[in-house]
């Protein structure tokens, strides 16, 4: 079930396999967009997205996954009035984006095509020199998909559809990563493994060359505008951070240097054919995060999360930047961290955002700011310990999802005019089912880590703990820069819940320096120092937990993590001078920053310190994110040093190990059993 606003007072309500309805929140009426006849007609297709005029629906077939966010598919346009289905293009497409009305653009074989009217017009090619795997137009390469945009889309229509901004990536000089794909067992076609190849830049090597152009769509074959990067500030080796339309003629572009500690915000006025630098920012002791902005109707003001001071410390706040005066207004002062800006009601000048309050950082509350008054909007609802929300375009209404560790999500309709919540779905069936299961007890706390900042902790406790008994402690780490694991949200956490309820283990999540809810300076403590303070702080926090809670068995403490968490769990074993840890597991870990950077945080160079430790190393061979190379070279170093360890490799599995999850968790479970014997 999903909800998506299409106007300021209407949203789409989708029930998979049943239908799609248009809901008018002012009239409280439901009208079918896709009825039973439609669902039968398109039953062999997957739904993608509706056109802006709600008269057409994009459908897909033969979808083939590429990387985390990307895929290719055959795309079709379904006419809701005539019930006809027309194919887009002759080949599988990478990306399709709706423009205004019934226009769209798509990418085929890394070239961009524009369709003015899906009913009558043929596709007009905007680019022609795209080369799959090498030169990309309108679609991201691996680097920009995974690390910058978190999306395969790299083209943006202006609000009224007069222009199309298109990013391009030239990977011709980017080095190629390769690994074998083994295929199905006993298949004669797999006598030799397939060699997977893709462009993957590593530390100190060549990045893709990025470019940005704007096409005027009333003359799509005309010469596009080139939007140059301010190379005198960000250098020749730079990144395209984001692209947004502030108005129909104003394109706002963020550029960053490769180090990502210098950014330049550029305002391109297409009517004047001029780009102007409006804001420069640098972080001498940290990095710059790219955030999603909001713009007012005039395009003169921009709302985004900015690092602003509260006393002598900075916190992520809701900041409003004025393009005319070049000044910033702090809308959320204090020591709370703004995690997301949700909406901006310009009629009342009210800004809504999600906050991690400084006093209880595991909460995610919805706050609002208007006329200098800051208030918590969601605090009146007892279930709203963790909020996510989707606001209508004008922020008159919102679909708000509230949950807590002990309460399944409830969905509300929020009315900003009356500042009221109306319950849409209470998940009573799920709550009823959960009553038949034992669930962990949840404990949140803030503990002292000596001279360092306080650590935030979340403990999952066995539901039938007995007084005087001691229980094993498993610490689930990630600790990636700017992230947070300590949240009071409804998350059964699958394996962690199993460990607590079935194995009577205590499971801990810990946020320390480097995390995203402690202020900017604490987060930037890991700048150029990965594998240092987040490791020592976490170890110190574990020792503090053992001293505070007598029910933790100090002789049975283990740690495990995935990806960056696998790097941290390994570094914790290496740096555990107090022998706090009995054992540790690392899944798809980064082991040598030679393949990313930061030589001094290299696990492989410190492999000798894993001697005598119970260590499990797990990785999938088809991991395009953290390459299998990391684990194999660490394993090689351990083997050549005659250091005992356990290893499990999964053929053709990606970073998530989804295809072997049952085997993986059973294997990990056996590891803990042997560890704590």
DOKOL-755269 format. One record per residue (C-alpha): residue in one letter; x, y, z. Coordinates in Angstrom, 1 decimal, padded with zeros to 4 digits, m for minus. Layout:
REM DOKOL-755269
REC:A:X:Y:Z
...
REM end
This chain:
REM DOKOL-755269
REC:X:000.0:000.0:000.0
REC:X:001.3:003.5:m000.9
REC:X:000.2:007.1:m001.0
REC:X:001.5:009.8:m003.3
REC:X:000.2:013.4:m003.6
REC:X:m000.5:014.6:m007.1
REC:X:m002.1:018.0:m006.2
REC:X:m002.2:020.0:m003.0
REC:X:m005.5:018.3:m002.0
REC:X:m005.4:015.0:m003.8
REC:X:m003.3:011.8:m003.5
REC:X:m003.0:008.5:m005.1
REC:X:m003.7:005.4:m003.1
REC:X:m002.3:002.2:m004.4
REC:X:m003.1:m001.3:m003.3
REC:X:m000.9:m003.8:m005.2
REC:X:m002.9:m006.2:m007.3
REC:X:m006.2:m004.4:m006.5
REC:X:m006.3:m001.0:m007.9
REC:X:m005.4:002.7:m007.7
REC:X:m007.7:005.4:m006.4
REC:X:m007.6:009.2:m006.5
REC:X:m008.4:010.6:m003.0
REC:X:m009.7:014.1:m002.5
REC:X:m008.9:015.0:001.1
REC:X:m011.2:018.1:001.1
REC:X:m014.3:016.2:m000.2
REC:X:m013.3:012.8:001.3
REC:X:m014.1:011.1:m002.0
REC:X:m012.4:008.2:m003.7
REC:X:m012.5:007.8:m007.5
REC:X:m010.8:004.9:m009.3
REC:X:m007.9:005.7:m011.5
REC:X:m007.3:002.1:m012.4
REC:X:m010.4:m000.1:m012.0
REC:X:m010.8:m003.8:m012.3
REC:X:m010.9:m003.7:m016.1
REC:X:m007.6:m001.8:m016.1
REC:X:m006.0:m004.2:m013.7
REC:X:m006.9:m007.1:m015.9
REC:X:m005.7:m005.3:m019.0
REC:X:m002.2:m004.6:m017.5
REC:X:m001.9:m007.7:m015.3
REC:X:001.2:m008.9:m017.2
REC:X:002.9:m005.5:m016.7
REC:X:004.5:m003.7:m013.8
REC:X:003.3:m000.2:m013.0
REC:X:005.8:002.6:m013.1
REC:X:004.5:006.2:m013.0
REC:X:001.6:008.4:m014.1
REC:X:001.9:011.4:m016.4
REC:X:001.3:014.8:m014.8
REC:X:m002.2:015.0:m016.4
REC:X:m003.0:011.6:m015.0
REC:X:m004.1:010.4:m018.5
REC:X:m001.3:007.9:m019.1
REC:X:000.6:005.3:m017.1
REC:X:004.1:004.0:m017.7
REC:X:004.3:000.2:m017.7
REC:X:007.3:m002.1:m017.8
REC:X:008.2:m005.7:m018.8
REC:X:011.4:m007.7:m018.9
REC:X:013.0:m005.7:m016.2
REC:X:016.7:m006.5:m015.8
REC:X:018.6:m005.3:m012.7
REC:X:021.9:m003.5:m013.2
REC:X:023.2:m002.0:m010.0
REC:X:021.5:m000.9:m006.8
REC:X:019.2:001.7:m008.3
REC:X:019.3:001.0:m012.0
REC:X:017.8:m001.5:m014.4
REC:X:016.8:m001.8:m018.0
REC:X:013.2:m002.7:m019.1
REC:X:010.8:m002.6:m022.0
REC:X:008.6:000.5:m021.4
REC:X:005.0:000.9:m022.5
REC:X:002.5:003.8:m022.3
REC:X:m001.1:002.9:m021.2
REC:X:m003.8:005.3:m022.3
REC:X:m006.3:005.3:m019.5
REC:X:m009.1:006.6:m021.7
REC:X:m008.7:004.5:m024.9
REC:X:m007.2:001.5:m023.0
REC:X:m004.5:001.2:m025.6
REC:X:m000.9:000.2:m024.9
REC:X:002.0:001.5:m027.0
REC:X:005.7:000.6:m026.7
REC:X:008.3:003.3:m026.1
REC:X:011.3:002.9:m028.4
REC:X:012.4:m000.3:m030.1
REC:X:014.9:m001.4:m027.4
REC:X:015.0:m001.8:m023.7
REC:X:015.3:001.6:m022.0
REC:X:017.4:002.8:m019.1
REC:X:015.4:005.7:m017.8
REC:X:012.0:007.3:m018.6
REC:X:011.0:010.7:m017.1
REC:X:007.7:012.4:m017.5
REC:X:007.7:016.1:m018.4
REC:X:004.6:018.4:m018.2
REC:X:001.3:017.1:m019.6
REC:X:002.0:014.2:m021.9
REC:X:005.6:014.8:m022.8
REC:X:008.5:012.6:m021.7
REC:X:012.2:011.8:m022.2
REC:X:013.9:008.5:m022.2
REC:X:017.4:007.0:m022.4
REC:X:018.2:004.2:m024.9
REC:X:021.7:002.9:m025.3
REC:X:022.9:005.9:m023.3
REC:X:021.3:008.5:m025.6
REC:X:018.5:010.8:m024.7
REC:X:015.2:011.0:m026.7
REC:X:012.4:013.5:m026.3
REC:X:008.7:012.8:m027.0
REC:X:006.5:016.0:m027.0
REC:X:003.2:014.1:m027.1
REC:X:003.1:010.3:m026.4
REC:X:m000.1:010.2:m028.4
REC:X:001.1:011.6:m031.7
REC:X:004.8:012.4:m031.8
REC:X:007.8:010.3:m032.5
REC:X:011.0:010.5:m030.5
REC:X:013.5:013.2:m031.2
REC:X:017.1:012.3:m030.4
REC:X:018.8:014.9:m028.2
REC:X:022.2:013.1:m028.1
REC:X:023.8:010.6:m030.5
REC:X:027.3:009.8:m029.2
REC:X:026.3:007.7:m026.2
REC:X:028.2:004.4:m025.8
REC:X:027.0:001.8:m023.3
REC:X:029.5:001.4:m020.5
REC:X:031.5:004.4:m021.6
REC:X:029.7:007.6:m022.4
REC:X:026.4:008.2:m020.6
REC:X:023.7:010.9:m021.3
REC:X:020.7:011.3:m019.1
REC:X:021.6:008.2:m017.1
REC:X:024.2:007.8:m014.4
REC:X:027.3:005.7:m014.6
REC:X:028.2:003.4:m011.6
REC:X:029.9:006.1:m009.6
REC:X:027.1:008.8:m009.9
REC:X:024.4:006.2:m009.3
REC:X:025.9:004.7:m006.2
REC:X:027.8:007.6:m004.6
REC:X:026.2:010.9:m005.8
REC:X:022.6:010.8:m007.0
REC:X:021.3:007.5:m005.5
REC:X:019.4:007.2:m008.7
REC:X:019.8:006.1:m012.4
REC:X:018.2:009.4:m013.5
REC:X:020.4:012.2:m014.8
REC:X:018.0:014.5:m016.6
REC:X:015.5:017.0:m015.2
REC:X:012.5:018.8:m016.8
REC:X:011.9:022.4:m015.9
REC:X:008.6:022.9:m014.0
REC:X:006.5:023.8:m017.1
REC:X:008.5:021.5:m019.4
REC:X:010.2:024.2:m021.6
REC:X:013.6:022.9:m020.9
REC:X:015.4:019.6:m020.2
REC:X:018.7:019.6:m018.3
REC:X:020.9:016.6:m019.1
REC:X:024.0:015.4:m017.3
REC:X:026.6:013.4:m019.2
REC:X:029.4:011.2:m017.9
REC:X:032.5:010.2:m019.9
REC:X:034.1:007.1:m018.5
REC:X:036.5:006.5:m021.4
REC:X:039.6:007.0:m019.2
REC:X:038.1:005.3:m016.0
REC:X:039.8:002.0:m015.1
REC:X:037.8:m001.2:m015.5
REC:X:036.9:m003.5:m012.6
REC:X:036.5:m007.2:m013.4
REC:X:035.4:m010.3:m011.5
REC:X:034.0:m013.7:m012.5
REC:X:030.4:m014.6:m012.6
REC:X:030.0:m018.4:m012.2
REC:X:026.4:m019.0:m013.3
REC:X:024.1:m022.0:m012.5
REC:X:025.8:m025.2:m011.5
REC:X:025.7:m028.1:m014.1
REC:X:024.9:m025.7:m016.9
REC:X:027.2:m026.4:m020.0
REC:X:027.0:m022.7:m020.8
REC:X:029.0:m022.0:m017.6
REC:X:032.0:m024.2:m018.3
REC:X:033.9:m021.0:m018.2
REC:X:032.8:m018.2:m015.9
REC:X:031.6:m014.9:m017.4
REC:X:033.9:m012.0:m016.8
REC:X:031.9:m009.0:m015.5
REC:X:033.4:m005.7:m016.4
REC:X:032.4:m002.1:m015.5
REC:X:034.1:001.2:m015.0
REC:X:035.0:001.8:m011.3
REC:X:037.3:004.6:m010.3
REC:X:039.5:004.0:m007.2
REC:X:041.5:006.2:m004.9
REC:X:043.8:008.6:m006.8
REC:X:042.8:007.3:m010.2
REC:X:040.8:008.9:m013.0
REC:X:037.1:009.8:m012.3
REC:X:034.5:010.2:m015.0
REC:X:034.3:013.6:m016.7
REC:X:031.0:015.2:m016.0
REC:X:029.1:017.7:m018.1
REC:X:025.7:019.4:m018.0
REC:X:023.7:020.8:m020.8
REC:X:020.2:022.3:m021.2
REC:X:018.0:021.6:m024.2
REC:X:015.3:024.1:m025.2
REC:X:012.4:021.8:m026.1
REC:X:010.5:024.1:m028.5
REC:X:013.6:023.5:m030.7
REC:X:015.0:020.2:m029.5
REC:X:017.4:019.8:m032.4
REC:X:019.0:023.2:m031.7
REC:X:022.3:023.7:m030.0
REC:X:021.9:023.2:m026.2
REC:X:023.3:025.5:m023.5
REC:X:026.5:024.2:m021.9
REC:X:026.6:024.7:m018.1
REC:X:030.2:025.0:m017.2
REC:X:031.7:024.0:m013.8
REC:X:033.5:026.8:m011.9
REC:X:036.9:025.0:m012.3
REC:X:038.8:027.9:m010.9
REC:X:037.2:026.9:m007.5
REC:X:036.4:023.2:m007.7
REC:X:039.2:022.2:m010.0
REC:X:039.3:020.2:m013.2
REC:X:038.6:017.0:m011.2
REC:X:035.2:017.8:m009.8
REC:X:031.7:016.4:m009.1
REC:X:028.3:017.5:m010.1
REC:X:026.5:017.5:m006.7
REC:X:022.9:018.2:m007.7
REC:X:020.7:019.9:m010.3
REC:X:017.4:021.6:m009.5
REC:X:015.0:024.0:m011.1
REC:X:014.2:027.0:m009.0
REC:X:011.8:028.4:m011.6
REC:X:011.1:027.8:m015.3
REC:X:014.2:029.8:m016.4
REC:X:016.5:029.4:m013.3
REC:X:018.6:026.3:m013.0
REC:X:020.5:025.8:m009.7
REC:X:023.6:023.6:m009.9
REC:X:025.9:022.5:m007.0
REC:X:029.5:021.6:m007.9
REC:X:032.0:020.1:m005.6
REC:X:035.8:019.5:m005.7
REC:X:036.9:015.9:m005.7
REC:X:037.8:016.1:m002.0
REC:X:034.2:017.2:m001.4
REC:X:035.1:019.9:001.1
REC:X:034.5:022.8:m001.3
REC:X:031.2:023.5:m003.0
REC:X:029.9:026.2:m005.3
REC:X:026.2:026.9:m005.9
REC:X:025.5:028.4:m009.3
REC:X:022.3:030.1:m010.5
REC:X:021.9:029.9:m014.3
REC:X:019.4:032.3:m015.8
REC:X:018.5:030.8:m019.2
REC:X:016.6:033.9:m020.3
REC:X:019.8:036.0:m019.8
REC:X:022.1:033.2:m020.8
REC:X:024.2:033.8:m017.7
REC:X:025.4:031.6:m014.8
REC:X:026.3:033.4:m011.6
REC:X:028.0:032.0:m008.5
REC:X:025.7:032.7:m005.5
REC:X:027.3:030.7:m002.7
REC:X:030.7:029.2:m001.9
REC:X:031.2:026.9:001.0
REC:X:034.2:025.0:002.4
REC:X:034.8:022.6:005.3
REC:X:038.4:022.6:006.3
REC:X:038.0:019.8:008.8
REC:X:035.2:017.8:007.3
REC:X:033.1:017.2:004.1
REC:X:030.0:018.7:002.5
REC:X:026.8:016.7:002.4
REC:X:024.5:017.2:m000.6
REC:X:021.0:017.9:000.5
REC:X:017.6:018.2:m001.3
REC:X:016.5:021.8:m001.5
REC:X:013.0:023.5:m001.7
REC:X:012.4:026.8:m003.6
REC:X:009.7:029.5:m003.2
REC:X:007.4:030.4:m006.1
REC:X:009.6:033.3:m007.2
REC:X:012.7:031.1:m007.2
REC:X:014.5:033.7:m005.0
REC:X:014.7:031.7:m001.8
REC:X:016.0:028.2:m001.2
REC:X:015.3:026.0:001.8
REC:X:017.8:023.2:002.7
REC:X:019.6:021.6:005.6
REC:X:022.7:023.7:006.4
REC:X:025.3:023.3:009.2
REC:X:024.6:026.3:011.4
REC:X:026.0:027.4:014.8
REC:X:024.3:026.9:018.2
REC:X:026.9:028.6:020.5
REC:X:030.3:027.2:019.5
REC:X:028.9:024.0:018.0
REC:X:027.3:023.5:014.6
REC:X:024.2:021.3:014.0
REC:X:022.3:020.5:010.8
REC:X:019.5:023.1:010.8
REC:X:016.8:024.1:008.4
REC:X:018.3:027.2:006.7
REC:X:016.6:029.5:004.2
REC:X:019.0:031.2:001.7
REC:X:018.0:034.3:m000.1
REC:X:019.5:034.6:m003.7
REC:X:019.0:038.3:m003.7
REC:X:020.5:039.3:m000.4
REC:X:022.8:036.2:m000.3
REC:X:021.9:035.7:003.4
REC:X:020.8:032.6:005.4
REC:X:018.1:032.5:008.0
REC:X:018.2:029.8:010.7
REC:X:014.7:028.4:011.1
REC:X:015.5:025.7:013.7
REC:X:017.9:027.0:016.3
REC:X:019.2:024.9:019.1
REC:X:021.2:021.7:019.6
REC:X:018.7:019.4:017.7
REC:X:019.7:017.9:014.3
REC:X:017.4:018.3:011.3
REC:X:017.4:015.0:009.5
REC:X:015.0:015.9:006.6
REC:X:013.0:018.9:005.4
REC:X:009.5:017.7:004.6
REC:X:007.6:020.7:003.1
REC:X:007.1:024.4:002.9
REC:X:003.7:026.0:003.1
REC:X:004.4:029.3:001.5
REC:X:000.9:030.7:002.2
REC:X:001.5:030.5:005.9
REC:X:005.3:030.5:005.6
REC:X:005.5:027.3:007.7
REC:X:008.4:024.9:007.2
REC:X:008.0:021.3:008.3
REC:X:011.0:019.0:009.0
REC:X:012.1:015.9:010.9
REC:X:014.2:016.5:014.0
REC:X:016.5:014.3:016.2
REC:X:016.1:016.2:019.5
REC:X:019.3:016.8:021.4
REC:X:017.9:015.5:024.6
REC:X:016.6:012.2:023.1
REC:X:018.5:011.7:019.8
REC:X:016.8:008.3:019.1
REC:X:013.5:010.1:018.3
REC:X:012.5:011.4:014.9
REC:X:009.9:014.1:015.5
REC:X:008.0:016.3:013.0
REC:X:008.6:020.0:013.9
REC:X:007.3:023.2:012.3
REC:X:008.6:026.7:012.2
REC:X:006.5:029.8:011.5
REC:X:007.1:033.4:012.3
REC:X:010.0:032.5:014.5
REC:X:008.0:030.0:016.6
REC:X:009.3:026.4:016.6
REC:X:007.0:023.6:017.8
REC:X:006.7:019.9:017.7
REC:X:003.8:018.9:015.6
REC:X:004.0:015.1:016.1
REC:X:004.4:015.1:019.9
REC:X:000.7:015.0:020.5
REC:X:000.5:011.5:019.0
REC:X:001.8:008.9:021.5
REC:X:002.9:006.6:018.7
REC:X:005.0:009.2:016.9
REC:X:008.4:008.4:018.2
REC:X:009.6:008.0:014.7
REC:X:008.0:010.0:011.9
REC:X:008.2:009.8:008.1
REC:X:006.0:012.0:006.0
REC:X:005.0:012.9:002.4
REC:X:003.7:016.4:002.0
REC:X:001.5:017.7:m000.8
REC:X:003.2:020.2:m003.2
REC:X:001.9:023.2:m001.2
REC:X:002.3:021.5:002.2
REC:X:m001.4:021.9:002.9
REC:X:m001.7:018.2:003.8
REC:X:000.6:015.3:004.5
REC:X:000.6:011.5:004.8
REC:X:002.4:010.9:008.1
REC:X:003.6:007.5:009.3
REC:X:004.3:007.2:013.0
REC:X:005.9:004.3:014.8
REC:X:008.0:003.3:017.8
REC:X:010.0:000.3:018.8
REC:X:007.0:m001.2:020.5
REC:X:004.2:000.0:018.2
REC:X:003.6:m000.9:014.5
REC:X:003.3:002.0:012.1
REC:X:000.1:004.1:012.1
REC:X:m000.7:006.3:009.1
REC:X:m002.3:009.7:009.5
REC:X:m003.6:012.5:007.2
REC:X:m002.2:015.7:008.6
REC:X:m004.1:019.0:007.9
REC:X:m001.8:022.0:008.2
REC:X:m004.7:024.5:008.3
REC:X:m006.3:022.9:011.4
REC:X:m003.0:021.4:012.6
REC:X:m004.8:018.1:013.1
REC:X:m004.2:014.4:012.5
REC:X:m006.7:012.0:011.1
REC:X:m006.1:008.3:011.4
REC:X:m006.1:006.5:008.0
REC:X:m004.7:003.1:009.0
REC:X:m003.9:001.7:012.4
REC:X:m002.3:m001.7:011.4
REC:X:m004.5:m003.4:014.0
REC:X:m004.1:m006.8:012.2
REC:X:m000.3:m006.6:012.5
REC:X:m000.5:m005.5:016.1
REC:X:m002.9:m008.4:016.8
REC:X:m000.5:m010.9:015.2
REC:X:002.5:m009.5:017.2
REC:X:000.6:m010.2:020.5
REC:X:001.1:m013.9:019.9
REC:X:004.9:m013.5:019.7
REC:X:007.5:m012.7:022.3
REC:X:009.2:m009.5:021.5
REC:X:012.4:m008.0:023.0
REC:X:012.3:m005.4:025.7
REC:X:013.8:m002.1:024.4
REC:X:016.1:000.2:026.4
REC:X:017.5:003.5:025.2
REC:X:020.2:005.4:027.1
REC:X:023.1:007.8:026.9
REC:X:026.3:006.7:028.5
REC:X:029.6:008.4:029.2
REC:X:032.6:007.5:027.1
REC:X:035.2:009.2:029.4
REC:X:036.5:012.5:028.0
REC:X:034.8:012.0:024.7
REC:X:031.2:012.9:023.8
REC:X:028.4:010.8:025.1
REC:X:027.4:007.7:023.3
REC:X:023.8:006.8:022.3
REC:X:022.7:003.2:022.8
REC:X:019.8:001.0:022.1
REC:X:019.6:m002.4:023.7
REC:X:017.3:m005.3:022.7
REC:X:016.8:m007.3:025.9
REC:X:015.6:m010.9:026.1
REC:X:011.9:m010.9:027.0
REC:X:012.2:m013.3:029.9
REC:X:015.3:m012.0:031.6
REC:X:015.9:m013.4:035.1
REC:X:017.3:m011.4:038.0
REC:X:020.9:m012.2:038.7
REC:X:021.6:m014.0:035.4
REC:X:024.1:m012.7:032.9
REC:X:023.5:m012.7:029.2
REC:X:025.8:m012.6:026.1
REC:X:026.1:m009.2:024.3
REC:X:026.1:m008.9:020.5
REC:X:027.0:m005.5:019.2
REC:X:025.7:m004.8:015.7
REC:X:027.8:m002.0:014.2
REC:X:027.8:000.2:011.2
REC:X:029.3:003.5:012.2
REC:X:029.5:004.9:008.7
REC:X:030.1:008.7:008.7
REC:X:026.9:010.6:009.2
REC:X:024.8:007.6:009.8
REC:X:022.8:006.5:012.9
REC:X:021.6:003.1:014.1
REC:X:020.0:004.2:017.4
REC:X:016.4:004.9:016.5
REC:X:013.1:004.4:018.3
REC:X:011.3:003.1:015.2
REC:X:009.3:m000.1:014.4
REC:X:011.9:m002.4:013.0
REC:X:011.7:m006.1:013.8
REC:X:015.4:m006.2:012.8
REC:X:014.9:m009.8:011.9
REC:X:018.1:m011.4:013.0
REC:X:018.6:m009.1:016.0
REC:X:015.1:m009.8:017.2
REC:X:015.7:m013.6:016.8
REC:X:018.9:m013.3:018.8
REC:X:017.1:m011.5:021.6
REC:X:014.0:m013.7:021.8
REC:X:015.2:m017.1:020.7
REC:X:018.8:m017.1:021.9
REC:X:018.4:m014.8:024.9
REC:X:021.2:m012.6:023.7
REC:X:021.4:m008.8:024.4
REC:X:021.8:m006.9:021.1
REC:X:023.3:m003.4:021.1
REC:X:023.3:m000.6:018.6
REC:X:025.7:002.3:019.4
REC:X:026.1:005.8:018.0
REC:X:029.4:007.5:018.8
REC:X:031.5:010.2:017.2
REC:X:031.2:010.1:013.4
REC:X:027.5:009.5:013.6
REC:X:024.9:011.9:012.2
REC:X:022.9:013.0:015.3
REC:X:025.6:014.5:017.6
REC:X:026.4:017.7:015.8
REC:X:028.7:018.6:012.9
REC:X:032.0:018.6:014.8
REC:X:031.4:015.2:016.4
REC:X:030.5:013.8:013.0
REC:X:033.6:015.3:011.4
REC:X:035.8:013.7:014.0
REC:X:036.3:010.8:011.5
REC:X:037.4:013.1:008.7
REC:X:040.6:011.7:007.3
REC:X:040.6:009.3:010.2
REC:X:038.3:006.4:009.3
REC:X:038.7:003.5:011.7
REC:X:039.8:005.6:014.6
REC:X:037.5:007.4:017.0
REC:X:034.4:005.5:015.9
REC:X:036.2:002.3:016.8
REC:X:037.7:003.4:020.1
REC:X:034.5:005.1:021.2
REC:X:032.5:002.0:020.5
REC:X:034.9:m000.2:022.4
REC:X:034.8:002.3:025.3
REC:X:031.0:002.3:025.2
REC:X:030.9:m001.5:025.4
REC:X:033.1:m001.4:028.5
REC:X:030.8:001.3:030.0
REC:X:027.8:m000.9:029.3
REC:X:029.4:m003.8:031.1
REC:X:030.1:m001.7:034.1
REC:X:026.6:m000.1:034.2
REC:X:024.5:m003.2:033.5
REC:X:025.2:m006.2:035.7
REC:X:023.1:m008.5:033.4
REC:X:025.8:m008.3:030.6
REC:X:028.2:m011.2:030.7
REC:X:031.7:m009.6:030.2
REC:X:033.1:m012.9:029.0
REC:X:030.6:m013.3:026.2
REC:X:030.7:m010.2:024.0
REC:X:030.8:m010.3:020.2
REC:X:030.6:m007.8:017.4
REC:X:029.5:m007.9:013.8
REC:X:028.9:m005.5:010.9
REC:X:028.2:m005.3:007.2
REC:X:030.1:m003.2:004.6
REC:X:031.6:m000.2:006.5
REC:X:030.3:m002.0:009.6
REC:X:032.4:m005.0:008.6
REC:X:035.5:m002.7:008.4
REC:X:034.6:m001.3:011.9
REC:X:034.0:m004.8:013.5
REC:X:037.4:m005.9:012.1
REC:X:039.2:m002.8:013.4
REC:X:037.5:m003.3:016.8
REC:X:039.1:m006.7:017.1
REC:X:042.4:m005.2:016.0
REC:X:042.3:m002.3:018.5
REC:X:040.7:m004.3:021.4
REC:X:043.6:m003.9:023.8
REC:X:041.4:m004.7:026.8
REC:X:040.2:m008.0:025.3
REC:X:036.6:m006.8:025.6
REC:X:035.5:m008.8:022.6
REC:X:035.3:m012.6:022.5
REC:X:034.8:m012.8:018.7
REC:X:033.8:m010.8:015.6
REC:X:032.3:m011.2:012.2
REC:X:032.7:m009.0:009.1
REC:X:030.4:m009.2:006.1
REC:X:031.4:m007.6:002.8
REC:X:034.0:m005.4:004.6
REC:X:036.3:m002.7:003.3
REC:X:039.7:m004.1:004.3
REC:X:042.1:m001.9:002.5
REC:X:041.5:001.8:001.8
REC:X:044.2:001.5:m000.9
REC:X:041.2:000.6:m003.0
REC:X:039.3:003.7:m001.7
REC:X:042.1:005.8:m000.1
REC:X:043.3:006.5:003.5
REC:X:046.3:004.1:003.8
REC:X:046.6:004.4:007.6
REC:X:043.2:002.8:008.1
REC:X:044.3:m000.3:006.2
REC:X:043.1:m003.5:007.9
REC:X:045.4:m005.7:005.8
REC:X:048.5:m003.9:007.2
REC:X:047.3:m004.7:010.7
REC:X:046.2:m008.3:010.1
REC:X:048.8:m009.6:012.6
REC:X:046.6:m008.2:015.4
REC:X:043.9:m010.7:014.4
REC:X:046.0:m013.5:015.6
REC:X:044.3:m015.5:018.4
REC:X:040.9:m013.8:017.7
REC:X:037.8:m015.6:016.7
REC:X:037.1:m014.0:013.3
REC:X:034.6:m014.7:010.6
REC:X:035.0:m013.2:007.1
REC:X:032.0:m013.3:004.7
REC:X:031.6:m011.9:001.2
REC:X:029.7:m012.4:m002.1
REC:X:031.8:m012.7:m005.3
REC:X:029.3:m010.5:m007.4
REC:X:029.6:m007.5:m005.0
REC:X:029.9:m004.4:m007.3
REC:X:030.0:m002.1:m004.3
REC:X:032.7:m003.5:m002.0
REC:X:034.6:m005.8:m004.3
REC:X:035.3:m009.4:m003.3
REC:X:038.9:m008.4:m003.8
REC:X:038.8:m006.8:m000.3
REC:X:038.1:m010.1:001.5
REC:X:040.3:m012.2:m000.7
REC:X:043.4:m010.0:000.0
REC:X:042.8:m009.9:003.7
REC:X:042.3:m013.7:003.6
REC:X:045.5:m014.1:001.7
REC:X:047.4:m012.0:004.3
REC:X:046.0:m014.0:007.1
REC:X:046.8:m017.3:005.4
REC:X:050.4:m016.3:004.6
REC:X:050.8:m015.2:008.2
REC:X:049.4:m018.6:009.5
REC:X:046.6:m016.8:011.3
REC:X:043.5:m018.9:012.0
REC:X:040.1:m017.5:010.9
REC:X:036.8:m018.6:009.4
REC:X:035.7:m017.6:005.9
REC:X:032.5:m018.0:003.9
REC:X:032.3:m016.9:000.3
REC:X:029.1:m016.8:m001.7
REC:X:029.3:m017.4:m005.4
REC:X:027.5:m014.8:m007.6
REC:X:026.0:m013.0:m004.6
REC:X:025.9:m009.2:m004.4
REC:X:026.5:m006.9:m001.5
REC:X:023.2:m007.8:000.2
REC:X:023.6:m011.6:000.0
REC:X:019.8:m011.8:m000.6
REC:X:019.9:m015.0:m002.5
REC:X:021.6:m016.9:000.4
REC:X:020.2:m015.1:003.4
REC:X:018.9:m018.3:005.1
REC:X:022.3:m020.0:004.8
REC:X:024.1:m016.9:005.9
REC:X:022.1:m016.3:009.1
REC:X:022.3:m020.0:010.0
REC:X:026.0:m019.9:009.5
REC:X:026.4:m016.7:011.6
REC:X:024.2:m018.3:014.3
REC:X:026.6:m021.3:014.5
REC:X:029.5:m018.9:014.8
REC:X:028.0:m017.3:017.9
REC:X:027.3:m020.7:019.4
REC:X:031.0:m021.7:019.0
REC:X:032.2:m018.3:020.1
REC:X:030.4:m018.4:023.4
REC:X:031.0:m022.1:024.3
REM end
